Amino acid sequence: MERALNFNAGPAALPESVLLEAQKNLLNFNGTGMGVMELSHRSKPYEEVHLKAKELLKQLLSIPDDYDVLFLQGGASLQFSMIPMNLLTEDRTGCYVLSGSWSEKALKEAQKIGKTAIIASTKEQGFKEIPTLSAEDIDPNAAYVHITSNNTIFGTQWQSFPEVSVPLVADMSSDILSRPFNVENFGLIYAGAQKNLGPSGVTVVIIKKDLLSRSSDQLPTMLNYQTHAKNNSLYNTPPTLAIYLLKLVLEWAVNQGGVEKLAQVNEAKAKILYDAIDESEGFYIGYAEKNSRSRMNVTFNLQTEELNQAFLAQAKEAGFVGVNGHRSVGGCRASIYNAVPIENVEKLAQFMKQFKANY
Ligand SMILES: *Cc1c(COP(=O)(O)O)cnc(C)c1O
């Protein structure tokens, strides 16, 4: 069977070797006579998977010991609520940088919980660019500053992260593990797994331990970060299969040479598509400003909606999956997360050139 040329935005492509390994263990995990999703979450074989996934993530991202790694459910979207519920104390403001739809959604949830402020935004410019953030925009007593490291829908990405004097909270759902960064500059990092880390169903939260003291006892137990930190993310039944797959993806990432190496490949992959856009003499029009281009989601349009549709239809016919833009913005988008092979990206660039030549 031939694997599809998968450019889905999420859930997205997984490494083939991971899927083959998982397939082997669906019926009989490590000689237990049970499939990996039939194991008790309190059993030794599962516990090993759980701890290993956590350890690998700490290793790959060089997460210091004063941070906890949590495996939660509810997607990145539940974090939009959990973050203000736990961190936005009454006397403080949650500061939000608006760089796209996901940050707007995060803000909307925080507004239901407490006092918020928009400290930078590129909404007026159609989110084509990452906002600039200056130190004087930030209230020194703010509860946190929230950013979205990669804007999956508009195809923009922070090129370097701001340094702020209050806890920096980042939604890294669509670019975690794609490039090196310093965890110590952040108070909390969260990511739904289904883009760069594994399948949907598990959300990774990396939280600086000293922030855990902000969570009130009045919070619902399951929505309190302390519950999960104290119980090693085993307070209730975790999504065991998703965590197992996360572990396999992290092992794959180590075998690829770690985050530095993955970043080099991602850089090369993105360059192939941006070159195809830039060398097309305006046939393809990149959505993001060049200074904010994402290495994970390459967004572009053709000159007319009719051409967009023709391109998407022919791309589909040629076997490319998921090249349509997000339903809210239209156009075209190629998501080229860690697990998308460079050969597939080359094929797409080739197709873009051929399509242009035909027109
Ligand atoms: C996909 C995505 C989300 C939503 O994730 P869910 O797990 O579906 O809630 C949030 N933020 C960003 C940046 C995303 O890419």
The ligand as an ORCA input file, in Angstrom:
! r2SCAN-3c Opt
* xyz 0 1
  C      -4.861     22.960     16.536
  C      -4.600     24.094     17.448
  C      -5.385     24.321     18.586
  C      -6.609     23.495     18.929
  O      -6.239     22.280     19.432
  P      -7.330     21.246     20.000
  O      -6.446     20.190     20.555
  O      -8.169     20.823     18.837
  O      -8.124     21.939     21.029
  C      -5.036     25.356     19.413
  N      -3.981     26.144     19.148
  C      -3.215     25.965     18.054
  C      -2.052     26.868     17.808
  C      -3.499     24.936     17.170
  O      -2.734     24.747     16.088
*
